[in-house]
């Protein structure tokens, strides 16, 4: 985005809004990861600590989820680059 036509105070305000949105998106992403892996892996509440089976499950779930997020992000970047090139290119 080009904010060069904005005043310095408007640019600063826009930057702050963008940073807040990025933080909100990150927190939504993180919360989704925690919720999904906890629901899938943690089912024995007789101990405070994770069992080795639960720990392995959480590690695998996290890795798989992060790889998936990476791939989705890469595809969005590819599609965005295509759109920026314009039609017929």
MOGI-V33680 format. One record per run of one state. SS is the DSSP state (h for helix, s for strand, l for the rest). FROM is the first residue (numbers start at 1). TO is the last residue. If there is no record, write none. Layout:
SS,FROM,TO / SS,FROM,TO
This chain:
l,1,7 / h,8,41 / l,42,51 / h,52,85 / l,86,89
